């Protein structure tokens, strides 16, 4: 997976002027650096952030999902770990509880609130595109050590395997939604209103969201949600999935976790040992836009049970950025040829 901080450091280093660097090469490098925000999903609005705490537990090495409930933050490692959820004190960063729910999940990528003392765990990663179904489990969590036999639900995508890292839980209805991880535009899928533990639960596409989605969450009002990529995020009105406002996110080693607390503030986690968890206040402009936003009346989107065409998402910024990147890369390759 791409590490944003490393890429930006490399880009800044490469773009530094050197007397022996040909002008054409410098121009190409500037083009590549300029295209990175478009290709990776950078946005325009900034947000104030602070380090809330650092994970102290060295077993937390790839924080991929995040839920914040009061003074506890819940996280889980990315693929390669056993099925366990860490309860972390947000005041100290110390692990105060571990819940073991599975010996060998396939690729856990996200968490979502499931009510007091519970979270949804999303075993939904599929980088190779070879899973005939993915799974979610409702798991009790909290302080202390426990091993639980969590009920697991199989979910299937229409049309075949889909890679995803984002699980959303509607705070008003409890219904689950998954956002696929695709380059230009992710698809939002709705799970059945009632999940069946004994059979496959078919997901329904209901709209589109930002590309390269690594996590997301509903706001407490149930009228808005946010989907993040590695460096940016988009706020959407619900249930219309109309884009309200974009915002930049702070630099992280590999930002994959996002939670929204009871006050509507964001918490961001990242992969890495003893990685910091950031507390982010939404910019005033975003809050104002949310206050003025109303659900869209777009046919087929307002009702989350009705399928829509996911291609309706506006992807022109991604296409423009990708084109700029490819042109700049071609110029750079040409400039490096032996003469």
N, C-alpha and C positions, 0 to 999 in steps of 0.2 A: 504494500500500500504506500501511497505517496505521503511523504512527510513534508508538511508545508514549511516549517521553519528552516529545514535544511535546504529546500528549494530556493527560498528567498535569500538565504545567505549566499548560496552559490550564484544566484542571479546578480546580487549586488556586487559580489567579488568579480564576476566575469565582466560586468558592465563598467568597472573602474577603468578610467582612461590610462592607456599605456602608450608610450611613444612608438613602440615597435608594432602595435596592433594596426592593421590596415583599417582605413576609414570604413570600408564596406563591412568588415567584420563587426566593428563597433555599432554600425547602424543596425545590423541584423540582431545583435544582442539586445539593443534597446527595444527593438520590435518584440522580441521574445518576452522580455520582462514586462513590457506594456500589455501583452496579451494574457499574461498569467491571471490577472483579476477576472477577465471575462471567462476564461476556460475553467477556472476553479470555483467560480461563483462568488467572487468578492462583491460587496455591495457598497452603497455610498454613505449610509448614515452610521455615525460612530456611537459607541455606548461606553459609559463609565464603568470601570471594573476594578475589583480589588481581589487579592488572594485571600479567600476565606479560611483555608487550611490546606495542609499537604497530607496526603495519605501517608501514614507512618508504617503501615503494614507492608512489608516487602513481598508478600504474596499477591498484593494488588499491583499487577504489572501492566495490564492492558484494560484499563477501565473503559468499558464500551457502552454501558448503560447507566443511568442515574435517576434516582427518585429522591426528593428531599421532603421529609415529613417532620416538622418541628425541629428538634435539635439532632435529628438523625438523618444521615444520608445513606442510601443503599446503592451499592454498585456491584457489578459482576465483571469478570474477565471475559475477553474475547475468546475465540476458538482456541482449543488446546488445553483448557483447564477442565477440571471436573465441574459438575453442576453445583456451584455454591454462590451464595449472596452474602456480601459483607455489610454489616451495619456499622457505620462510622460516626463517631461523635463530631459534629460540625464545629465544636469549640476547640477541639484538640487535634483532630485528625486520627485519633486512636481507634482501632477496630474494637468494638464492644460486643459484637455478636457475629456469628457465622451460621447460616442455614444451609444445610446440604440437602438438595432436592433430587439430584440425579448423579449417577456414577459416570456416565459417558454421553453427554449431549453432543450434538453434531457441531453446531456453530452458533453459540449464544451471542446475540448482538444488541439487545435492548431490554430495558425494563420500563414498566408503566404502572401508575398507581392502580390498586385494585380494591381500595377501601381501607379502613383502619386496620393496621397491623398486617397488611397483605400487599404483595406486588404481583404483577404479571411478568413472567419471564418469557422472552421471545427467542426461541431457537430457530431463527429464520434466515441465517446467512447461507448463501449458496453461490460462492464464487465460481465454481465449476459448472453450474447450471445442470446438475444431475440429480436433484432431489425430486421425488415424485410428490412429496408433501413436506411442509414445515410444521412446527409445533409451538404452542404456547402452553404455559402452565401457571396456575394460580397458587402462589406459595406464601405461607405465613412467615413473617420476618419480625425481628426485634432484637433486643439485647439477649445475650447468652448464646450457648451452643445448642444446636438442635439438628436432627435429621428427620426429614418429613417424607411422606409418601404423597407427593403432589399429584393431583389429577391433571392429566395432560390431554390437550385437544389437538387433533390433526387438522391442518388447514391446507387447502389446495388452491393453486392459482388457475384461472381459466386460460387455456392455451399453452400450458407447460410451465417449466421451472422459471422462477424469478429470484434474483438476488435482492435482499432487502436488509436494512439495518435499523429501521424506524418502526416503533410500535406506539400507537396513540390509544388512549382510553378516555372516552367521553365522560366528563365528570357528572353530567346530568343523567345519562342513560346507562353508562357502564359499557357501552358497545365498543368493540375493538376495531382499529383501523391500522393498516400497514402501508408504508410508503416505500416503493421500490427504489433501489439505488441505480439510477441510470445517468448517463453523462449529461444529456441535454434537458431532460424533463422526467421527473419521477411520476409514477402512477399511484394514486391513492386508492386502496382497496378496502372495502367494508367487509367485516366478518358478519356471519349471520347474527341476528339479534340475540338468539339463544344458541349457545354452542352445545353440540352433542359429543359426549366423550367416547361414544362407541363407533363413530363413523367419520368420514372425511367431511369437513365443513368448507363448502365452496365459497371463495372470496369473490366479491363483485367490484369491478372497477367503477369508481364514481367521479373521478376528476383527476387533476394534475397538480403537482407541486414542484418545488425546486429540484434541480438535478443534483447528483452526487449527495443524496440525503443520507446523513449519518445518524441522525436522531431527531426527535421532535416531542412536543407535548402540547396538551391543551392548557389554556389559561383557566383560572378558577371560575370565570364567568360563564364558561361553556360556549361563548360566542366567538371565541378566537382560538387559534392554535398557531404554533411556530414550528418550522422545520429548518434544521441547520445543515450546512455542509461543513467542510473543514475550516472555512474562514468566514463565511457569511451566513445569514439567516433571512427567512422570509416570514412575515406575519400574515395570516389569512383570516378572513371573516368566515364564520361557520354558521350554517352548513353550506354557504354558497361557494366556499373555496376561492373567494375573490381576494387577490393580493392587496393587502392594506399598506404595507411599507417594508422596505428592506433595511437591513442594518449590518454593519461590519461586526465581526466578533474579534476578540483579542487573539493575538498570535498564541498558538499552542503547539506542542510537539506533534500531536495528531489528535485533533479535537473530535471526539466521537460521542461524548455523553452530554445530555442536556436535560435539565429539570426546571420546572416552574414551581415556585413555592406559593404559599397561601396569599402572599402580598403581590404576586404577579411579577416578581423579580426572577432573573435567570441564574442558574447555576451550571457551570460548564466543567466537564472533566476531560482528561486526556490520557492517552497511553503513556507509559513510562513509570519507572520505579520512583516512589515518593513524589508523584506528580502533583502539582498544585490544582486545587479546585477553585475556580473563580466565581465570585459573586458579581453579577452584572445588573445594573439598573437600566431599564429601558430608557432611551432618550425621550425627552419631553415630546418631540415631534411624533414619535411612534405612538406614545400614549394618547396624544391628541387625535391622531389618525384612527386609533382603535375606538376612541370614544365617539367619533363621528361615523364609524363604519356601521353599515347595516347588512344583514344577509342578502346575498345576491338572489335575484329572481331568475337566473339563467335556467331555462328549461332543462330538466334532467339532472341538475346538480343539487337543487334545493332539497330533494328527497334522497337521503343517502342510500336508500334501498334500490334506486334506479340506476342502471349502468349508463355511462356516458362515454364519449369518445375521448380517450386520454390525449389524443393528438391536438386537442384544442388549446393546450398550454402555449403561451408565447415564448418561443425559443430563439428569437432573432438575436439577442445579445450573445448567447452561447455560440451561435453559428458565426457571428461576426468575429468573436474572439478566436474561435478555432481557425477561421480563415487567415486572420492576422498572424496567428502562431505558425501556421504551415508556411505562409509566404516568407516570414522572417527566418524560419528554420532552413528553408531552401536556399535563401540568400547566404546564410551562414555556412552551409555545407559547401556551396560554390566558392566562397571566399577562402575556405581552408584547403582547397585542392592544390596539390603541388604545381608550381609553375616553372 
